[in-house]
């Protein structure tokens, strides 16, 4: 379901009040102006915990990218540990004391970061690296001079849907059959200097696809069918893999899911924790899910700098296009004031973004237009800091990874 119109109007009022207060206090605001609504953020965090039904939620840092917000999420009961994008990020978060339970979501061949990991007993005890090939173990062994510091590893297992000879889902791990997983697990267990502690099965074709898009009813029906088939199939696969692994090792955790599949993933008895990140900020790609009510929490504002015609207002910059297969759904969405649209020829441009619609004629040079990004986290690669909105005021300014000079 889309965000409630009433909530959108109330957000417009709150943002206007916060901006006016800053200007009135003689604190001019830079643009692009990034803002996170803490009221919505906290409600979203609580909702993720509720949907997980008692299983811990591991926050996906890739979808946040603001250390202060990661720490805020971790203060919620039921949110435990961080699912990191890179090993360098995990090392940084551990060194800064953000978390001592860090799972790197993707295999790393970053020899510099791996050298730091095997040289630090403290970091190695807090960080788990991901593998899906013995080659990943060999890279780790190539950077260490001794086996004194054991490395915690988890195995990433393909959770895609196999149907009609096709694979539906993210193209991640080559491991699919229980026999393949068991073979790699034995190699880890038998290899000195490693501890096999966990498993990941990310069903992106369930967690990352909207399934009630009003303008795509036929496609949404197909997506819901594929999701149901995938959930059934991956549950069987998890059970089979768990049985095979039980004869080899006792795992500490089984990570799975994402913001769009929290409930169905948490229902699987094999799964011990659910990953989620986008559900904290709710970008536009998460507006149309049956499973939860979207509460947008991340926004950015751009100033009107030109009025090329009576029916068009042009804002400065705006080309914050989301990753993934190129399409209109990857473009930012004008959000406040309502009734504005991107043009078909220019879309969202790096230097300017023309806007049309009934309200475009009312905008004046200097006015702010608020947008939503298509994805969570990626927005904050475009700014050094974020304003935090609580009630009708900006109550803090915090740094993004970029603002801290970090590029993970």
SULLINPE-V712779 format. One line per field, one symbol per residue. psi: psi as a letter, one per 20 degrees, with the letter a starting at -180 (. if undefined). Layout:
psi=???
//
This chain:
psi=qrqphhhghhggggggggghggghjknqpqqpopqpohggghhgghhggghikiqqpppohhjfkoghhghggiippioprpoqgrhggggghghijhqjnpppiqqpknhghhghgiiohgghhhppqqqjqhhhhhgghiiqirkhoqppqqppppjrpopkjqporqneqipgqhhgghghghhghipqjqpoirqpoomhighjpqjlohjlgghhggghghgghgggghgggggggggghhigqoqhqoqraahikgghghhphhpiqpqqghihhmrhikhmqhirppnpipqqpqqpiqmhrhjpppqpbilmpqrapprhiiqqppgpqrjqqqqhhhcoqhhqoqparhihiiqqphqppprqqhqqghhjijqhrpppppcjqoirpqqrgghjkpn.
//
